[in-house]
């Protein structure tokens, strides 16, 4: 894909992120796995590299490298630590709402801070009872003079415990035009962050619950107009969520291949390296093939997105292919490792656990297949990618 999707400056970006991930992130993985909780200091250190501003224009202090540059950043971090790749991708979800729907004053206030790593934004849409059904949300915002008063709960909020600015979509009226988005600073009275729960994987990252109890927010913190909340939610999911989670899966997948080939070279069976066994080489070939296909799907989708072309189907397919392939390859890797893969001195079991976390957000594989079925039938509803991507075109630096 060199020279087609990626340029010299993409390679330089990859090299920079990889060097940081190896030197600054990898040594902290044992501590994160042991603590099984959010790593505040490392999250801030990564944010200060400027990578949260990948799709923020240079006029607001960002990198302006578009979705392909963003994909490379997340992929390289996830190759070492999917938890830190998830931290960056969740922050960029939070930035998306301001890029697309923020007023000029909101952009000037928040985007430079995000780009500099001084503000970690989040997006809070999912609720306990409605799950991924956005229109089923019940959290509310009631207008009271110059303020709105928010009540309700949001769950699975990425970066919940390190976030400084929460983008919250709540109900201000009935139906699809009854959703509105707000920027809610982390320290506002009436906002409570629930205690972090231990999870299967992504140790070092947090995705928890926000509770709003008569939380008063100025009307100036509203994103767009009343009724724009559905578009805010979909822009984060369609343009950023699927692409970002694809990148996390891609990084995990690359790590699975590297770890497994290394294991096969050092492990000896019948006087020869393990990879000399035909059954093992066959599994390695499957992993390699899946990874090549997955990277092609991922880069092609974000290339179209950066070009402002319709690519909803490509983004759905990229997320589907990458998540399922990473899971399949991680299971093959576990079979190759056999009993050795069950111990935590090797990272393959961590990769399998982390890969499971990427399955549900921005739509499970069944959701992607249902939407792709609509594409096949010609019944798909619109192209969110074309409608919203024009505001985040990559600047001509790569």
C-alpha positions as CSV (number, residue, x, y, z in Angstrom):
1,X,0.0,0.0,0.0
2,X,3.1,2.3,0.1
3,X,2.7,5.0,-2.5
4,X,-1.0,4.4,-2.9
5,X,-2.5,5.2,0.5
6,X,0.5,6.3,2.4
7,X,3.3,8.8,1.8
8,X,6.7,9.5,3.2
9,X,5.2,11.7,5.9
10,X,2.8,8.9,6.9
11,X,5.8,6.7,7.4
12,X,7.5,9.3,9.5
13,X,4.4,9.7,11.6
14,X,4.2,5.9,12.1
15,X,7.9,5.8,13.1
16,X,7.4,8.6,15.6
17,X,4.4,6.9,17.2
18,X,6.0,3.5,17.2
19,X,9.1,4.8,18.9
20,X,7.1,6.5,21.6
21,X,4.9,3.4,22.1
22,X,7.9,1.1,22.5
23,X,9.9,3.4,24.8
24,X,7.1,5.0,26.9
25,X,4.1,2.7,26.8
26,X,5.4,-0.9,26.7
27,X,7.3,-0.7,30.0
28,X,4.1,0.3,31.8
29,X,2.0,-2.6,30.5
30,X,2.7,-4.9,33.4
31,X,1.7,-2.2,35.9
32,X,-1.5,-1.5,34.0
33,X,-2.4,-5.2,33.7
34,X,-1.8,-5.6,37.5
35,X,-3.8,-2.5,38.5
36,X,-6.6,-3.2,36.0
37,X,-7.6,0.5,36.2
38,X,-7.1,3.7,34.3
39,X,-3.6,5.0,34.0
40,X,-4.0,8.8,34.4
41,X,-0.4,9.9,34.0
42,X,0.2,7.9,30.8
43,X,-3.0,9.1,29.3
44,X,-1.9,12.7,29.8
45,X,1.6,12.0,28.5
46,X,0.2,10.5,25.3
47,X,-2.3,13.4,24.9
48,X,0.6,15.9,25.2
49,X,2.1,14.4,22.0
50,X,-0.6,16.2,20.0
51,X,-2.1,13.1,18.5
52,X,-5.6,13.9,19.8
53,X,-5.6,16.7,17.2
54,X,-5.0,14.4,14.2
55,X,-8.2,15.6,12.5
56,X,-8.2,19.1,14.0
57,X,-7.1,21.7,11.5
58,X,-3.9,23.6,12.0
59,X,-5.8,26.8,12.3
60,X,-6.9,25.5,15.7
61,X,-3.6,24.0,16.7
62,X,-4.2,20.5,15.3
63,X,-2.2,18.2,13.1
64,X,-4.6,18.3,10.1
65,X,-3.5,14.8,9.0
66,X,-7.0,13.5,8.4
67,X,-8.4,10.1,9.1
68,X,-5.6,8.1,7.5
69,X,-3.1,9.8,9.7
70,X,-5.4,9.3,12.7
71,X,-5.7,5.6,11.8
72,X,-1.9,5.2,11.8
73,X,-1.6,6.8,15.2
74,X,-4.2,4.6,16.8
75,X,-2.9,1.5,15.0
76,X,0.7,2.0,16.2
77,X,-0.4,2.7,19.8
78,X,-2.7,-0.3,19.8
79,X,0.1,-2.5,18.5
80,X,1.8,-2.1,21.8
81,X,-1.2,-1.3,24.1
82,X,-4.8,-1.5,22.9
83,X,-5.8,0.3,26.1
84,X,-3.8,3.4,25.1
85,X,-5.0,3.1,21.5
86,X,-8.5,3.1,22.8
87,X,-7.8,6.1,25.0
88,X,-6.7,8.1,21.9
89,X,-9.6,6.9,19.7
90,X,-12.1,7.8,22.4
91,X,-10.7,11.3,22.8
92,X,-10.9,11.8,19.1
93,X,-14.6,10.8,19.2
94,X,-15.0,13.6,21.7
95,X,-13.2,16.1,19.4
96,X,-15.4,15.2,16.4
97,X,-18.5,16.7,17.9
98,X,-16.7,20.1,18.3
99,X,-15.2,20.0,14.9
100,X,-18.5,19.3,13.2
101,X,-21.0,21.1,15.4
102,X,-19.2,23.5,17.6
103,X,-19.7,27.2,17.2
104,X,-16.6,29.3,16.2
105,X,-16.3,30.3,19.9
106,X,-16.5,26.7,21.0
107,X,-13.9,25.7,18.5
108,X,-11.5,28.4,19.5
109,X,-12.0,27.6,23.2
110,X,-11.7,23.8,23.1
111,X,-10.0,22.6,20.0
112,X,-6.5,24.1,20.7
113,X,-6.7,22.7,24.2
114,X,-7.6,19.2,22.8
115,X,-4.8,19.4,20.2
116,X,-2.3,20.4,22.9
117,X,-3.3,17.5,25.2
118,X,-4.6,19.9,27.8
119,X,-8.2,18.6,27.5
120,X,-9.4,15.0,27.0
121,X,-12.9,15.1,25.5
122,X,-15.4,12.3,25.6
123,X,-18.7,11.4,23.9
124,X,-21.6,10.1,26.0
125,X,-24.5,8.6,24.1
126,X,-25.2,5.0,25.3
127,X,-27.6,4.4,28.2
128,X,-28.3,1.4,30.4
129,X,-31.8,0.6,29.0
130,X,-31.4,1.6,25.4
131,X,-27.8,0.4,24.6
132,X,-26.8,1.2,21.1
133,X,-30.4,2.3,20.2
134,X,-29.8,6.0,20.1
135,X,-33.4,7.0,19.7
136,X,-34.3,5.0,22.8
137,X,-32.3,7.2,25.2
138,X,-34.2,8.7,28.2
139,X,-31.7,11.1,29.7
140,X,-33.2,14.6,29.5
141,X,-32.3,18.3,29.3
142,X,-34.9,20.9,30.3
143,X,-34.5,24.6,29.4
144,X,-34.5,26.8,32.5
145,X,-33.8,30.5,31.6
146,X,-30.3,30.7,30.2
147,X,-29.4,27.2,31.3
148,X,-30.4,23.6,30.6
149,X,-30.8,21.1,33.5
150,X,-29.6,17.6,32.7
151,X,-30.8,14.4,34.3
152,X,-30.1,10.7,33.5
153,X,-27.3,8.2,33.1
154,X,-24.7,7.4,30.4
155,X,-22.7,4.2,30.3
156,X,-19.7,2.8,28.5
157,X,-18.3,6.3,28.2
158,X,-14.7,6.1,26.9
159,X,-12.2,8.0,29.0
160,X,-14.9,8.5,31.7
161,X,-12.4,8.8,34.5
162,X,-9.8,11.0,32.7
163,X,-12.1,13.1,30.6
164,X,-12.2,16.9,31.1
165,X,-15.1,17.7,28.7
166,X,-18.0,15.4,28.1
167,X,-20.1,15.6,24.9
168,X,-23.5,14.5,26.1
169,X,-26.5,13.7,23.9
170,X,-29.8,13.9,25.7
171,X,-33.5,14.2,25.0
172,X,-35.0,17.7,24.8
173,X,-38.2,16.6,23.0
174,X,-39.8,13.6,21.3
175,X,-38.6,11.6,18.3
176,X,-35.5,11.9,16.2
177,X,-35.6,15.7,16.3
178,X,-35.8,15.6,20.0
179,X,-32.1,15.0,20.8
180,X,-29.6,17.7,21.6
181,X,-25.9,17.7,22.5
182,X,-24.1,19.6,25.2
183,X,-20.5,20.2,26.3
184,X,-20.3,19.4,30.0
185,X,-17.1,20.2,31.9
186,X,-16.0,17.4,34.2
187,X,-16.2,19.5,37.4
188,X,-19.8,20.7,37.0
189,X,-22.1,20.3,40.1
190,X,-24.6,17.6,39.5
191,X,-22.2,15.4,37.4
192,X,-21.0,12.3,39.1
193,X,-18.5,9.7,37.7
194,X,-19.2,6.2,39.0
195,X,-16.4,4.1,40.4
196,X,-14.5,2.3,37.7
197,X,-15.4,-1.4,37.3
198,X,-12.8,-4.0,36.5
199,X,-13.1,-5.3,33.0
200,X,-11.9,-8.2,30.9
201,X,-9.3,-6.2,29.0
202,X,-8.1,-2.8,27.9
203,X,-6.4,-2.4,31.3
204,X,-5.2,1.2,31.6
205,X,-8.3,2.6,29.8
206,X,-11.6,3.5,31.4
207,X,-15.1,3.3,30.0
208,X,-17.6,3.9,32.7
209,X,-20.8,5.7,33.9
210,X,-21.7,9.3,34.1
211,X,-24.7,10.3,36.2
212,X,-26.5,13.7,35.9
213,X,-28.6,14.9,38.7
214,X,-30.0,18.4,38.1
215,X,-26.7,19.3,36.4
216,X,-27.0,22.9,35.2
217,X,-25.3,23.7,31.9
218,X,-25.3,27.1,30.2
219,X,-27.1,27.4,26.9
220,X,-23.8,28.5,25.4
221,X,-22.6,24.9,26.0
222,X,-25.1,23.5,23.5
223,X,-23.6,22.0,20.4
224,X,-25.5,23.2,17.4
225,X,-29.2,23.7,17.7
226,X,-31.9,21.9,19.6
227,X,-32.6,18.7,17.6
228,X,-29.0,18.3,16.2
229,X,-28.2,15.6,18.8
230,X,-28.8,12.7,16.4
231,X,-26.4,14.1,13.9
232,X,-23.8,14.6,16.7
233,X,-24.2,11.0,17.8
234,X,-24.0,9.6,14.2
235,X,-21.0,11.8,13.2
236,X,-19.1,10.4,16.1
237,X,-20.1,6.8,15.4
238,X,-20.0,6.8,11.6
239,X,-17.0,9.0,10.8
240,X,-14.9,8.4,13.9
241,X,-16.2,5.4,15.9
242,X,-16.1,2.8,13.2
243,X,-12.8,4.0,11.7
244,X,-11.1,4.4,15.1
245,X,-12.2,1.0,16.4
246,X,-11.0,-0.5,13.1
247,X,-7.6,1.0,13.8
248,X,-7.5,-0.4,17.3
249,X,-8.3,-3.9,15.9
250,X,-5.7,-3.5,13.2
251,X,-3.0,-2.7,15.8
252,X,-4.0,-5.7,17.9
253,X,-3.9,-7.9,14.8
254,X,-0.4,-6.7,13.9
255,X,0.8,-7.5,17.5
256,X,-0.8,-10.9,17.3
257,X,1.2,-11.7,14.1
258,X,4.5,-10.4,15.5
259,X,4.1,-12.2,18.8
260,X,3.2,-15.5,17.2
261,X,5.9,-15.5,14.6
262,X,8.4,-14.7,17.3
263,X,7.1,-17.5,19.5
264,X,7.3,-20.0,16.6
265,X,10.9,-19.0,15.9
266,X,12.1,-19.5,19.4
267,X,10.0,-22.6,20.3
268,X,11.6,-25.9,19.2
269,X,9.7,-29.1,18.4
270,X,11.3,-32.2,17.0
271,X,14.6,-30.4,16.8
272,X,13.2,-27.6,14.5
273,X,11.5,-24.3,15.1
274,X,7.8,-24.7,15.7
275,X,7.0,-22.9,12.4
276,X,8.4,-25.9,10.5
277,X,5.3,-27.8,11.3
278,X,2.9,-27.6,8.4
279,X,-0.2,-27.2,10.7
280,X,1.5,-24.2,12.4
281,X,2.6,-22.6,9.2
282,X,-0.9,-22.9,7.8
283,X,-2.3,-21.0,10.8
284,X,0.4,-18.3,10.4
285,X,-0.6,-18.0,6.7
286,X,-4.2,-17.5,7.7
287,X,-3.2,-14.8,10.2
288,X,-1.0,-13.0,7.6
289,X,-3.8,-13.2,4.9
290,X,-6.4,-11.8,7.3
291,X,-4.1,-9.0,8.4
292,X,-3.4,-7.9,4.8
293,X,-7.1,-7.9,3.9
294,X,-7.9,-6.1,7.1
295,X,-5.4,-3.3,6.5
296,X,-6.6,-2.9,2.9
297,X,-10.2,-2.5,4.1
298,X,-9.2,-0.1,6.8
299,X,-7.0,2.2,4.7
300,X,-9.3,2.2,1.7
301,X,-12.3,3.3,3.9
302,X,-10.4,6.2,5.6
303,X,-8.8,7.2,2.2
304,X,-12.4,7.7,0.8
305,X,-13.4,9.5,4.0
306,X,-10.5,12.0,3.7
307,X,-11.4,12.5,0.1
308,X,-15.0,13.5,1.1
309,X,-16.5,10.6,-0.9
310,X,-19.4,8.4,0.2
311,X,-18.1,5.5,2.2
312,X,-20.6,4.5,4.9
313,X,-20.5,0.9,3.5
314,X,-16.7,0.8,3.4
315,X,-16.5,2.0,7.0
316,X,-19.0,-0.6,8.2
317,X,-17.2,-3.3,6.3
318,X,-13.8,-2.2,7.6
319,X,-15.0,-2.4,11.2
320,X,-16.6,-5.8,10.6
321,X,-13.6,-7.3,8.8
322,X,-11.1,-5.9,11.2
323,X,-12.9,-6.9,14.4
324,X,-13.8,-10.4,13.3
325,X,-10.3,-11.0,11.7
326,X,-8.5,-9.9,14.8
327,X,-10.6,-12.2,17.0
328,X,-10.1,-15.1,14.6
329,X,-6.3,-14.5,14.4
330,X,-6.0,-14.1,18.2
331,X,-7.8,-17.5,18.6
332,X,-5.4,-19.1,16.0
333,X,-2.5,-17.6,17.9
334,X,-3.7,-19.0,21.2
335,X,-3.9,-22.5,19.5
336,X,-0.4,-22.1,18.3
337,X,0.8,-21.1,21.7
338,X,-1.2,-23.9,23.3
339,X,-0.6,-24.0,27.1
340,X,2.1,-21.3,26.9
341,X,-0.5,-18.8,25.8
342,X,-2.4,-19.2,29.0
343,X,0.2,-17.5,31.1
344,X,0.5,-13.7,31.4
345,X,4.3,-13.7,30.7
346,X,3.3,-13.7,27.0
347,X,1.0,-11.0,25.6
348,X,-1.1,-13.2,23.3
349,X,-3.8,-13.8,26.0
350,X,-4.0,-10.0,26.5
351,X,-4.4,-9.4,22.8
352,X,-7.4,-11.9,22.8
353,X,-9.0,-10.2,25.8
354,X,-8.5,-6.7,24.3
355,X,-9.9,-7.7,20.9
356,X,-13.2,-8.7,22.5
357,X,-13.6,-5.1,23.7
358,X,-13.7,-3.7,20.2
359,X,-16.7,-5.9,19.1
360,X,-19.6,-4.0,20.5
361,X,-18.9,-0.2,20.3
362,X,-20.1,1.6,17.2
363,X,-22.2,-1.4,16.3
364,X,-21.6,-5.1,16.8
365,X,-20.8,-7.3,13.8
366,X,-24.5,-8.2,13.4
367,X,-25.3,-4.5,13.2
368,X,-22.7,-3.9,10.5
369,X,-24.1,-6.9,8.6
370,X,-27.7,-5.6,8.8
371,X,-26.6,-2.2,7.5
372,X,-24.6,-3.8,4.7
373,X,-27.6,-5.9,3.9
374,X,-29.5,-2.7,3.4
375,X,-26.7,-1.5,1.0
376,X,-27.1,-4.7,-0.9
377,X,-30.9,-4.2,-1.2
378,X,-30.6,-0.5,-2.1
379,X,-32.5,0.5,1.0
380,X,-29.7,2.2,2.9
381,X,-30.7,5.6,4.3
382,X,-28.3,8.4,3.2
383,X,-24.6,8.8,3.4
384,X,-23.5,10.3,6.7
385,X,-19.9,10.1,5.5
386,X,-20.4,12.4,2.6
387,X,-22.6,14.7,4.5
388,X,-20.2,15.3,7.3
389,X,-16.7,14.6,6.1
390,X,-16.1,17.9,4.3
391,X,-15.3,19.7,7.6
392,X,-12.4,17.3,8.3
393,X,-10.6,16.9,5.0
394,X,-7.0,16.2,5.5
395,X,-4.9,19.3,4.9
396,X,-2.3,19.1,2.2
397,X,0.7,18.2,4.4
398,X,0.9,14.5,3.6
